[in-house]
Structure formats: structure tokens, C-alpha cells
Amino acid sequence: MKGDFDAELYEEELNGLKMYPKKAFIDTVKDVGFNCDLCGRCCTGEYNDHVFLLEDDADLIRSIDPSALMPSPYFDVSDQNGVFYVVGYSLRIKDDDVQSCVFLENNRCTIYEKRPTICRVYPYMIHREPDEKGHVDWREISGLNEHGTYENEISDEEAEEIYQMTDSYEKKYLEQEIAFRKTLRSYFDKNGLKFVRRDHDRLIRKYEKEKTGEITVMVYHRGGFIPENFVIGEWEILPVQI
Ligand code: SF4
């Protein structure tokens, strides 16, 4: 399980990514021939539970609209005072039927030219993920056959560009996870904080059940933590990512 303070698992993942053959990714991209058909589904919480922001993206979104930021929803660490810690920010979602991204209007992105990196990369990915049977392997395309059109012609230049963007995004994401977990370890040691898995799980269950109260989330950003206070119920607490 990835979680707690364990940066090593993410370091292993990063090393694996560095060894991943570029040709395998490019072949898959060209084979699949994905093309976006502007359905807008990937911009909804119904389809993608959150839009994760790298640190540069979080800074850009803050400059556009600070209220569009929310802590990334997978809280895998808390301290004995009931404060949660997360790896970074995500985009806020609207309270509509499909939980649209706050920047989605009439099925179009209102910040298209400034959209975050993950929105430029999606649906491409280069990371290991379990399939429906729990078999963990490299995955290159998210939501295959669930959106867009397929078997389109992808030029060598386009495939190369997609590879560069995706590889860069995945590496930055893993580097952010590693930095978060290392910073977390030193922050807890320095401030006499403790993480107890059983208490943490109990806290998550309590908030999920009661759906009320205020919580503080310390969001990792550029080597430190930014405290963010939230009222439960204004956004959903998601279970720990495994
Ligand atoms: S920022 Fe734009 S592209 Fe990204 S999820 Fe929101 S609406 Fe979609």
C-alpha cells in the first residue's frame, strides 16, 4: 500500500518510470489513436473523482481564482490533534448533478489556454495501476473505450509530444509525492506529532458518517504546509487511496 510516510515506494515507482521504454508508450498511443470528441465528461467528478494539481498548476490557479483550489481529497495521514495532511491541491467541483469542474461552463473549459497540466495530458498516463482483476501493470490510456473516438491517425510528432508531456507530468507528480512524504516525516518529528492508523481510520469514518464539523487540512506546497480549513459537507472526504 502507498501511504503514510513511505517515500520509498514512490521512489521505486519513479525509478521504474525512468526505465519505462518510450517506444512502448508511443506504440500504444498510435495503436489506440485516441481523439477527444469534446464530450466534457472527463471534466466532471462523476467521471474523474478529482483533478490533481502539480505545484506550478496550483500557483497558476491561485492567480486566476484562489477559491477554485481545494485540498486533494485523499487524506492518508493525520496527527493526534485530528489535523489531516495531503500531497497537494485539486480543482474544486460544483455542486451540480455530475460534479462539474468549477471551470466547466456549457461543456467548455473557461480557462482552456491556462488549463492545468493534467488536463493537457489526459487521458494519457504512464503509471502502474491494477486492472479489474487486481493485476498491477503499466497503463497508458485512462478510460479506454469510455469516451472520445479511436483509431485516428496520430503523427510521429504528435505521439512524441504526448510522450514528452505525459512522462514529464508523471515524474513531477511522483517527485511531489516523494517530497511530501519526506517533509511530512521531518515535520512530525520536529513538532512531536504522531500518526496512528487506527485513530486516523476512525476519524475518517466519523466525518463520512456525520458529514458535519470543521476540519483543518495541511496541504503540501513547495517544501512546507499551507493550513486550509473546511466545513464538512461542502466537499466530500474520500477514502484512503490503496
Ligand atoms: S480546468 Fe478545464 S479542462 Fe481541466 S477539468 Fe476543469 S474544465 Fe476541464
Boltz pocket constraint, residues with backbone or C-beta under 6 A from the ligand:
constraints:
  - pocket:
      binder: B
      contacts: [[A, 42], [A, 43], [A, 44], [A, 51], [A, 91], [A, 101], [A, 102], [A, 103], [A, 104], [A, 108], [A, 109], [A, 110], [A, 111], [A, 112], [A, 115], [A, 116], [A, 119]]
      max_distance: 6.0
